[in-house]
């Protein structure tokens, strides 16, 4: 039961970028007292997606796991979730500046702009065994190259489209032996019962408070300074998120 004055996540509907919102109470979930407003603002998309992607997959320290866009917020959460069970993932980044963002993570290796060398590098790092699991936030040709490094029956979990290009249709023909999966958070949220969503948000809150799914914040700006906020967000070498407050 919710009470007047409770902090809540208004999930499952549009219109979150505003000061006031009217929505059905069934889509409102209480924010735990121990979670700051700043961390609560980031809890829904990246941490929840990472938790759902990794569940039941990251089960053994012996797994060969690769994460592209590893310097992103969700990439780092996935790596920390893997580290919790003893897995040292292969991190793939496009920009050398991302290396600083990965400095506190336990990685087998970080590959910077591997391009066409990716398959050969994966084979070398895994001693020819191939990857067991791929977390792909990029898609396009880069995602396809990553899929080529999977072992037979390996899992390719495609959840983002940072390249702006879908995975090639030919992938299902060139690698019919892999388990190709797609995930979109919105579809999951509107499919599950309220009780399950509440349990997952509680699990996310615990992960944030213990640091596994926390999101670094570099600066907060009032809405009146949105221009400065956008300029700061575009700076090279930014180490955290930019928040806009109403």
BABA-350991 format. One record per residue (C-alpha): residue number from 1; x, y, z. Coordinates in nm, 2 decimals, m for minus. Each point is the difference from the previous one (the first is absolute). Last residue first. Example, Ala and Ser with C-alpha at 12.3 -4.5 7.8 and 13.67 -1.06 7.14 Angstrom:
2
+-----+--------+--------+--------+
!  nr !   east !  north !     up !
+-----+--------+--------+--------+
!   2 !   1.37 !  m0.11 !   0.71 !
!   1 !  m0.14 !  m0.34 !   0.07 !
+-----+--------+--------+--------+
# end
This chain:
246
+-----+--------+--------+--------+
!  nr !   east !  north !     up !
+-----+--------+--------+--------+
! 246 !   1.34 !   2.03 !  m1.15 !
! 245 !   0.34 !  m0.18 !  m0.01 !
! 244 !   0.21 !  m0.09 !  m0.30 !
! 243 !   0.26 !  m0.28 !   0.07 !
! 242 !   0.32 !  m0.05 !  m0.19 !
! 241 !   0.15 !  m0.36 !   0.02 !
! 240 !   0.35 !  m0.08 !   0.09 !
! 239 !   0.37 !   0.00 !  m0.11 !
! 238 !  m0.01 !   0.25 !  m0.29 !
! 237 !   0.32 !  m0.04 !  m0.20 !
! 236 !  m0.12 !   0.19 !  m0.30 !
! 235 !  m0.27 !   0.26 !   0.08 !
! 234 !  m0.34 !  m0.06 !  m0.16 !
! 233 !  m0.19 !  m0.03 !   0.33 !
! 232 !   0.16 !   0.33 !   0.12 !
! 231 !  m0.14 !   0.18 !  m0.31 !
! 230 !  m0.34 !  m0.16 !   0.06 !
! 229 !   0.00 !   0.12 !   0.37 !
! 228 !   0.11 !   0.35 !  m0.10 !
! 227 !  m0.29 !   0.02 !  m0.24 !
! 226 !  m0.24 !  m0.14 !   0.26 !
! 225 !   0.09 !   0.28 !   0.24 !
! 224 !  m0.36 !   0.10 !   0.09 !
! 223 !  m0.07 !  m0.37 !   0.06 !
! 222 !   0.23 !   0.01 !   0.30 !
! 221 !   0.33 !  m0.18 !  m0.05 !
! 220 !   0.15 !  m0.30 !   0.18 !
! 219 !   0.36 !  m0.12 !  m0.06 !
! 218 !   0.22 !  m0.31 !  m0.03 !
! 217 !  m0.24 !  m0.27 !   0.12 !
! 216 !   0.14 !  m0.35 !   0.03 !
! 215 !  m0.26 !  m0.28 !  m0.05 !
! 214 !  m0.03 !  m0.27 !   0.27 !
! 213 !  m0.08 !  m0.35 !  m0.12 !
! 212 !   0.26 !  m0.20 !   0.19 !
! 211 !   0.05 !   0.27 !   0.27 !
! 210 !  m0.18 !  m0.18 !   0.29 !
! 209 !  m0.28 !   0.26 !  m0.01 !
! 208 !  m0.04 !  m0.04 !  m0.37 !
! 207 !  m0.03 !  m0.38 !   0.02 !
! 206 !  m0.25 !   0.02 !   0.28 !
! 205 !  m0.21 !   0.25 !  m0.19 !
! 204 !   0.01 !  m0.23 !  m0.31 !
! 203 !  m0.13 !  m0.29 !   0.21 !
! 202 !  m0.29 !   0.21 !   0.12 !
! 201 !  m0.07 !   0.11 !  m0.36 !
! 200 !  m0.01 !  m0.37 !  m0.09 !
! 199 !  m0.24 !  m0.09 !   0.28 !
! 198 !  m0.23 !   0.29 !  m0.10 !
! 197 !   0.00 !  m0.11 !  m0.36 !
! 196 !  m0.09 !  m0.35 !   0.10 !
! 195 !  m0.29 !   0.12 !   0.22 !
! 194 !  m0.13 !   0.22 !  m0.28 !
! 193 !  m0.04 !  m0.29 !  m0.24 !
! 192 !   0.23 !  m0.04 !  m0.30 !
! 191 !  m0.07 !   0.09 !  m0.36 !
! 190 !   0.00 !   0.38 !  m0.01 !
! 189 !   0.34 !   0.01 !   0.18 !
! 188 !   0.15 !  m0.27 !  m0.23 !
! 187 !  m0.09 !   0.18 !  m0.32 !
! 186 !   0.13 !   0.34 !   0.13 !
! 185 !   0.33 !  m0.16 !   0.10 !
! 184 !   0.09 !  m0.12 !  m0.35 !
! 183 !   0.19 !  m0.33 !  m0.03 !
! 182 !   0.10 !  m0.21 !  m0.30 !
! 181 !   0.15 !  m0.35 !   0.00 !
! 180 !   0.22 !  m0.19 !  m0.25 !
! 179 !   0.10 !  m0.35 !   0.13 !
! 178 !   0.27 !  m0.10 !  m0.24 !
! 177 !   0.02 !  m0.29 !  m0.25 !
! 176 !  m0.17 !   0.19 !  m0.28 !
! 175 !   0.30 !   0.22 !  m0.03 !
! 174 !   0.04 !   0.10 !  m0.37 !
! 173 !  m0.37 !  m0.04 !  m0.07 !
! 172 !  m0.14 !   0.17 !   0.31 !
! 171 !   0.27 !   0.27 !  m0.05 !
! 170 !  m0.11 !   0.06 !  m0.35 !
! 169 !  m0.27 !   0.24 !   0.13 !
! 168 !   0.29 !   0.23 !   0.10 !
! 167 !  m0.04 !   0.14 !   0.35 !
! 166 !  m0.19 !   0.33 !  m0.01 !
! 165 !   0.17 !   0.33 !  m0.07 !
! 164 !   0.00 !   0.31 !   0.21 !
! 163 !   0.34 !  m0.10 !   0.14 !
! 162 !  m0.12 !   0.05 !   0.35 !
! 161 !  m0.28 !  m0.25 !  m0.05 !
! 160 !  m0.06 !  m0.17 !   0.33 !
! 159 !  m0.11 !  m0.33 !   0.16 !
! 158 !   0.15 !  m0.29 !  m0.20 !
! 157 !   0.08 !  m0.30 !   0.21 !
! 156 !   0.22 !  m0.24 !  m0.20 !
! 155 !   0.00 !  m0.33 !   0.19 !
! 154 !   0.25 !  m0.28 !  m0.10 !
! 153 !  m0.15 !  m0.32 !  m0.14 !
! 152 !   0.32 !  m0.06 !  m0.21 !
! 151 !   0.27 !   0.24 !   0.12 !
! 150 !  m0.04 !   0.37 !  m0.05 !
! 149 !   0.26 !   0.21 !  m0.17 !
! 148 !  m0.21 !   0.05 !  m0.31 !
! 147 !  m0.26 !   0.17 !   0.22 !
! 146 !   0.25 !   0.27 !   0.07 !
! 145 !   0.05 !   0.06 !  m0.37 !
! 144 !  m0.38 !   0.02 !  m0.04 !
! 143 !  m0.03 !   0.26 !   0.28 !
! 142 !   0.27 !   0.21 !  m0.17 !
! 141 !  m0.17 !  m0.04 !  m0.33 !
! 140 !  m0.33 !   0.15 !   0.13 !
! 139 !  m0.09 !  m0.05 !   0.37 !
! 138 !   0.14 !   0.23 !   0.27 !
! 137 !  m0.12 !  m0.10 !   0.34 !
! 136 !   0.11 !  m0.37 !  m0.03 !
! 135 !   0.05 !  m0.21 !   0.31 !
! 134 !   0.17 !  m0.31 !  m0.13 !
! 133 !   0.01 !  m0.33 !   0.19 !
! 132 !   0.20 !  m0.33 !  m0.03 !
! 131 !   0.28 !   0.15 !  m0.21 !
! 130 !   0.24 !  m0.22 !  m0.20 !
! 129 !   0.21 !  m0.29 !   0.11 !
! 128 !   0.30 !   0.09 !  m0.22 !
! 127 !   0.22 !   0.10 !   0.29 !
! 126 !  m0.27 !   0.24 !   0.13 !
! 125 !   0.22 !   0.31 !  m0.04 !
! 124 !   0.14 !  m0.11 !  m0.34 !
! 123 !  m0.33 !  m0.10 !  m0.15 !
! 122 !  m0.14 !   0.33 !   0.12 !
! 121 !   0.29 !   0.19 !  m0.16 !
! 120 !  m0.06 !  m0.18 !  m0.33 !
! 119 !  m0.37 !   0.08 !   0.00 !
! 118 !   0.06 !   0.36 !   0.08 !
! 117 !   0.27 !   0.08 !  m0.25 !
! 116 !  m0.25 !   0.14 !  m0.25 !
! 115 !  m0.06 !   0.30 !   0.23 !
! 114 !   0.19 !  m0.03 !   0.33 !
! 113 !  m0.08 !   0.37 !   0.10 !
! 112 !   0.15 !  m0.05 !   0.35 !
! 111 !  m0.01 !  m0.35 !   0.14 !
! 110 !   0.01 !  m0.03 !   0.38 !
! 109 !   0.13 !  m0.32 !   0.15 !
! 108 !  m0.10 !  m0.25 !   0.27 !
! 107 !  m0.17 !   0.27 !   0.20 !
! 106 !  m0.05 !   0.07 !   0.37 !
! 105 !  m0.14 !   0.35 !   0.01 !
! 104 !   0.14 !   0.31 !   0.18 !
! 103 !   0.18 !   0.14 !  m0.31 !
! 102 !  m0.29 !  m0.04 !  m0.23 !
! 101 !  m0.10 !   0.37 !  m0.03 !
! 100 !   0.36 !   0.08 !  m0.05 !
!  99 !   0.01 !  m0.22 !  m0.31 !
!  98 !  m0.29 !   0.19 !  m0.16 !
!  97 !   0.24 !   0.27 !  m0.12 !
!  96 !   0.14 !  m0.27 !  m0.24 !
!  95 !  m0.32 !   0.02 !  m0.20 !
!  94 !  m0.19 !  m0.28 !  m0.17 !
!  93 !  m0.02 !  m0.23 !   0.30 !
!  92 !  m0.01 !  m0.38 !   0.04 !
!  91 !   0.03 !  m0.16 !   0.34 !
!  90 !   0.08 !  m0.38 !   0.03 !
!  89 !  m0.16 !  m0.11 !   0.32 !
!  88 !   0.17 !  m0.12 !   0.33 !
!  87 !  m0.27 !  m0.23 !   0.16 !
!  86 !   0.03 !  m0.06 !   0.37 !
!  85 !  m0.37 !   0.00 !   0.09 !
!  84 !   0.00 !   0.37 !   0.11 !
!  83 !   0.23 !   0.09 !  m0.29 !
!  82 !  m0.28 !  m0.08 !  m0.24 !
!  81 !  m0.23 !   0.24 !   0.17 !
!  80 !   0.28 !   0.26 !   0.00 !
!  79 !   0.04 !  m0.06 !  m0.38 !
!  78 !  m0.37 !   0.04 !  m0.06 !
!  77 !  m0.01 !   0.32 !   0.20 !
!  76 !   0.30 !   0.14 !  m0.20 !
!  75 !  m0.18 !  m0.07 !  m0.33 !
!  74 !  m0.32 !   0.16 !   0.13 !
!  73 !   0.18 !   0.33 !   0.08 !
!  72 !   0.20 !  m0.01 !  m0.33 !
!  71 !   0.37 !  m0.08 !   0.00 !
!  70 !  m0.07 !  m0.36 !  m0.11 !
!  69 !  m0.16 !   0.10 !  m0.33 !
!  68 !   0.05 !  m0.37 !  m0.07 !
!  67 !  m0.01 !  m0.26 !   0.27 !
!  66 !   0.17 !  m0.35 !  m0.05 !
!  65 !  m0.04 !  m0.30 !   0.23 !
!  64 !   0.21 !  m0.32 !   0.01 !
!  63 !  m0.15 !  m0.20 !   0.29 !
!  62 !   0.23 !  m0.18 !   0.25 !
!  61 !  m0.12 !   0.22 !   0.29 !
!  60 !  m0.34 !  m0.16 !  m0.03 !
!  59 !  m0.36 !   0.11 !   0.01 !
!  58 !  m0.03 !   0.32 !  m0.19 !
!  57 !  m0.29 !  m0.10 !  m0.23 !
!  56 !  m0.29 !  m0.06 !   0.25 !
!  55 !  m0.05 !   0.37 !   0.05 !
!  54 !   0.24 !   0.21 !  m0.21 !
!  53 !  m0.24 !   0.17 !  m0.23 !
!  52 !  m0.26 !   0.06 !   0.27 !
!  51 !   0.26 !   0.16 !   0.23 !
!  50 !   0.15 !   0.21 !  m0.27 !
!  49 !  m0.34 !   0.13 !  m0.12 !
!  48 !  m0.10 !   0.09 !   0.36 !
!  47 !   0.33 !   0.19 !   0.06 !
!  46 !  m0.02 !   0.19 !  m0.33 !
!  45 !  m0.36 !   0.09 !  m0.03 !
!  44 !  m0.17 !   0.04 !   0.34 !
!  43 !   0.27 !   0.09 !   0.26 !
!  42 !   0.13 !   0.32 !  m0.16 !
!  41 !  m0.23 !   0.26 !   0.17 !
!  40 !   0.01 !  m0.21 !   0.32 !
!  39 !   0.38 !   0.06 !   0.02 !
!  38 !  m0.05 !   0.38 !   0.00 !
!  37 !  m0.30 !  m0.01 !   0.23 !
!  36 !   0.21 !  m0.19 !   0.25 !
!  35 !  m0.09 !  m0.36 !   0.09 !
!  34 !  m0.01 !  m0.10 !   0.37 !
!  33 !  m0.37 !   0.09 !   0.04 !
!  32 !  m0.10 !  m0.25 !  m0.27 !
!  31 !  m0.18 !   0.14 !  m0.31 !
!  30 !  m0.37 !  m0.11 !   0.00 !
!  29 !  m0.13 !  m0.13 !  m0.32 !
!  28 !  m0.26 !   0.18 !  m0.21 !
!  27 !  m0.15 !  m0.17 !  m0.31 !
!  26 !  m0.30 !  m0.13 !   0.20 !
!  25 !  m0.06 !   0.35 !   0.12 !
!  24 !  m0.12 !   0.11 !  m0.34 !
!  23 !   0.17 !   0.31 !  m0.13 !
!  22 !  m0.01 !   0.38 !   0.04 !
!  21 !   0.35 !   0.16 !  m0.04 !
!  20 !   0.15 !   0.32 !   0.13 !
!  19 !   0.36 !   0.13 !  m0.04 !
!  18 !   0.06 !  m0.14 !  m0.35 !
!  17 !   0.22 !  m0.24 !  m0.18 !
!  16 !  m0.18 !  m0.32 !   0.11 !
!  15 !  m0.28 !   0.05 !  m0.25 !
!  14 !  m0.05 !  m0.35 !  m0.15 !
!  13 !  m0.14 !  m0.30 !   0.18 !
!  12 !   0.12 !  m0.33 !   0.16 !
!  11 !   0.16 !   0.14 !   0.31 !
!  10 !  m0.07 !   0.29 !   0.24 !
!   9 !   0.28 !  m0.07 !   0.25 !
!   8 !  m0.12 !   0.12 !   0.33 !
!   7 !   0.09 !   0.23 !   0.29 !
!   6 !  m0.29 !  m0.02 !   0.25 !
!   5 !  m0.16 !   0.33 !   0.09 !
!   4 !  m0.36 !  m0.13 !   0.01 !
!   3 !   0.01 !  m0.37 !   0.09 !
!   2 !   0.04 !  m0.31 !  m0.22 !
!   1 !  m0.13 !  m0.34 !   0.10 !
+-----+--------+--------+--------+
# end
